[in-house]
Amino acid sequence: MTKLAEQFEHRFGEPFDPDRFPEAAGVLAGMLARGSCRDFEPRTVDAELSRLLCAAALASPTKSDLQQRDIILVRDPNLKADLLELAGPASWFANVPNLAVFCGNNRRQRQVHDLRGHPFVNDHLDAFFNAAVDAGIALAAFVMAAEAIGLGCCPISAVRNEAAKVSELLNLPDHVFPVAGLAYGYPKQTAPTISVRLPLSVTVHEDRFQESDPETVIADYDRRREVQQPYAEQRSPERHGLTATYGWSEDKSRQYSSPERDSFGAFIRAKGFKLT
């Protein structure tokens, strides 16, 4: 079995014949083998290299060429520590060597309207949504570029846990908001942990959305996940107790049985967005 076939089957639990696409074997095998890095060497990535990675990220697609995404490279170690403290108690945050924050920016579009004297009539949910998606695309492109040159990355959505405080620390004006942080740097680990995913037969659709027996699909995935990537511990046992088997569905349903970021909508509205 080739490396691409192995990575495909390990990740998604489905077979794949790589012989049909030999040109894809190298690059796509690497992408299928990627994983998040949370253990870094204590080295700062060169400022010009970080700038180059930003260029690669911002060369990614953007809705209608509006370019509604900005990247803040956090250089100040005290600021970095304050931001990661707001993100939560994860132990690996203390050793993040390089941090970027990806922001949605609908402010510049409004400034262009003022500059050219045209009314901004699309002041509704889509204005926020477009900027958020643009930022997410840029983050994904930054990750791909960084990993292509041997760096490791891990997105930190938890910067939205205290979005207003993060916004204040970063001096974000109205209509600019944090989407996610990104830890990046030189990995200590020799190979990343590969997260087992739901099979493509469940998540990739042809022509129309299809859903068949989700209970069985999730149960099968839970069993595969327990064998290949078992959880080291069960989430919130003081609330939920301990179960004999513990898979993805139990972990994720426990995670989202507690409120998270329930003030984020109010924060976005306070930034001037009309989410109608």
N, C-alpha and C positions, 0 to 999 in steps of 0.2 A: 504494500500500500504506500502510495506517495505521501509526501509531507502535507500537501494540500488536502488530499482525501482524509488523512488522519485528523488534521485540524478541523475540517468540516464535520466529520462524524463525532469527534470529541465535543465540539461546541454545541452542535444542534441535534445530535443523536440520529442523524439520517445519512444514508450513503450518498456519495458523489463520485462521478467518473471524471477525473481530471484530464484524462487522455484527449478529450475532445477540445480542451483549451490549454495547450501547453504554454502559450504565451502568458497565461495568468498565474502559472505555478509559483513564481518567485514572489512577486509583489503581493498577491492576494493571500498566499499562505502566511506571509508576515502579518497581514492585517487580521486574518482569522486567529492568529496566535497572540494578538495583543491583549494586554490587561492593564489595569490601573496599578500605579506604583505609589506606595505609601512609606517607603523606606529609602531615604536619599543619602548620598554623600554630602558632607557639609561644605559644599562648593557653590559659589555663586556663578551662574551662567553669565558669560561675557555680555556686556550691555549691547554690543553691536550684533551679537548672535540673537539675543532676545528681540532686537529690532527687526532682524531678518525673519524671525518666526512670526512676528506681528505682520510683516509684509505678506508672508505666505497666507496667514489667516485672513487678512483683509483683501486678498485676491479671490477669495471664495465668493460664491453667488450672493447677491443681495437683491431684495425685492425692488424691481423697477429701477435699479441703479440709484436708489435713494440713499444707500450707505448709512443706515441708521444703527451703527454699532461702533462703540469705542472700546479701547483696551487701556486699562490703567496698570502699569507696571509698578509694583510696590517696592521701592528701594529702601525706604526708611525702616530699619529693623524694629523700632518701637511702634511704628504704625502697623507693620505686619503683625506684630504680637497682639496689638489691640484688636485688629480685625479678626484674627483667628480665635482670640478669646471670646469675641461676640459670636463666632460660629459654633462654639460648643466645647465640650470637654474631651474630644477625641485625643488620645494620647499622642498620636503621631503628628498632630498639629505643631507641637513644640519644636519639631525638627524639620519643618518645611523650609528649604533654603531659598526658594524663589516663589513669588506669588504674583499672579496677575488677576485682575478683576475685569470681567467682561460685562459691559453695560449696554442696555438699549438706549438709543439716543433719538428721540423724536423732536428734540429742541431745535436742531439744525434745520430740519424741514420747515418748521414754523418761522425761523429766522429768514429763510429763503423767500417765504411768502411775504413777509414784511418788507424785505429788500426789493422785491419785484412788484409789490403792490397788488398781489392777487389774494383773494380771500382763502382762508384755510377752512374748507367746508367739511372735511372728513374727520371731524373731531369726535370720534366714537371709538368703540372697542378695537376696531381694526388698526387704529393708529398705534395703540399700545402693542397689539399682537404682532404687527409687522416688525417693530423694533426688537421685541423679545426674540422672535424667530431669527432675525438677522444676527443677533448676538450669539444665539446658540449655534448657528452655522459657522460663525467665525471661531468659536471655541473648538468645535469639532475639527476644523481645518488646522488650527494651531496644534492640537493634539497629534493629528496625523503627521504634520511637519516635524514636530519635536521627536516623536517616536522614530521617524525615518532616519534621524541622525543619532539615534542611540540614547536620547533622553527618556525619562519616565514622567508620567503625568497622572494627576488625579483631580477631577472636577470637585468643587466644594459648593454644592447648592446651599449649604447651611449659612452662607453669608446673608441669605434672605431671612434667617431666623430673627435678626434684629435689623431689618432693612433700613429703618429710619436712622439708627445710630451709625450704621455702615455708610449711609448716604452722607451724613454729617461729617464723618471722618474723612471721606473722600471728596468733600466739597462738591457734591453733585447738585446741580441746579434743577429747576423744574423741568419735567419731561425727560430727565435722564435718571436711570434707575439700575441697580445691580441685578444682573441675571444669575451669575455664578462666579465663584472664584476658581482659580486653577493653580494647584501646586505643581511645580515642575522642577526638574533638575537631573543630576546624574544618579542613576539607581544603584543601590547597594546590592539588591537581589540580582542573581544571574538570569533569572527568567521570571516573567510576571505570572501571577495566578490567573488562570483562564476561567472566567465565569461561564458556567454552562447555561445556555440560553434555551428558551422555548423553541420547539421545532419550527422550521419554516412552513410546514404544512398547516400550522396554526396562525402564523403571523404574516404570511405572504398570501395575498388573494389575487385571483384572476377575474377581471371584469367587474365583479361585485363582491361585496363583503359576504363572507360565509362563516357560519359558526355551527359546529356539530359536536354535541356531547362535551361541553367544556369541563364537566365534573371528571370524566374519564381522562381527558387530556391533561388536566392539572394533576390528577393523581399519578399518572404515568410520569410526568415531569418531576414531581416530588420524589418519586422513587429513584429516578436516574440521578437527580441532584444529590440525594442522600448518599448514593454510592460513590459518585465522582467528586463531589464538593460538599461534604457534610459541614454543617454549622458547628463552630467550636463551642458555642453555648446557646442556650435558649433565651430569647428576649423577654425581659420583664417577668421573671418567674414569680415575683412577689405579687403580681396582679393576676397572672394567667395560670400559675402552677407549672408543673413539668409534665411533658408528654413522652410516651415511649418512643414514638417516631416524631421527627421534627424536620419538616421540609420547607420549601420556598413559600408555599401558600400560607402555612402557619406563621412563618416569620413576618411576611409582608402584611398579613391581616392584623397581626399584633402591633406592628409598627404604626399602621394607620388607624388603629382603634383609639389612639391618643391624639388630641388636637395638635396640629403643626401649622405655624404661620397663618393663623386665622386673622391676623391683623394686616396681612399683606395687601388685601384689596383696599383697605382704608389708606394705607401708605401710598399706593399707586394713585388713588383719587387725590390725595393731598399733593402729589407731584403735578397735578393739573390735568390728569386724564379723565375723560368722561367715558366710563365703561358701559355705554348703552348700545 
